[in-house]
């Protein structure tokens, strides 16, 4: 009986750690990667536009 209780407590503690620490950290990392990707895309577009406009002159 105590093994079952310990298993349930361990499972609940594992889910608590997963949902309160790991998932928000992963969501934060994805947000940071998305922001960096958007900034890199904007820089790439700006450089491409500048190179095309300087080549036409």
N, C-alpha and C positions, 0 to 999 in steps of 0.2 A: 504494500500500500504506500509506503514512503517513497518507493521508486517512482510511482505514478505521480505523486504530489510533486516530487523534485523535477520530474520531466515536464509537468505542466508549468511550474514556476520558471524553469529554464527556458521553455518555449516562449512564455510571456515576456521574460526579460530580453530574450533575443529579438522578438518583434518590437519591443520598446526601443531598443538600441537602433534597430534598423530604421524605424520610422522617425525617430527623433534626432538621430545623428548622421547616419549614412545617406539617406535620401536627400535631406536638405543640402548636404555638402555636395552631392553629385549634381543637384539642380543648380547650385551656385557655380560649379565648374562649367556646366553647359552654358549658363548665362554669360560667363566670362568669355568662353570660346566663341559664342555667337557674337558678342560685341566686338571682339578682336577680328573676327571674320568680316563683319560689316565694315569696320574701319579699313581693313586691308582691301576690300572690294572698292571702297570709295577712293582710296589712294591709287589703286590700279586704274580705275576709270579716269581719274584726273590726269595721271601720267600718260595714258593712251590718248586722251583728248589734246593734251599739250604737245605730244610728239606729232600728231597728225596736223595740228595747226602750224607748227614750226616747219614742217616739211613742205607745206603748200606754199610758203613764202619764198 
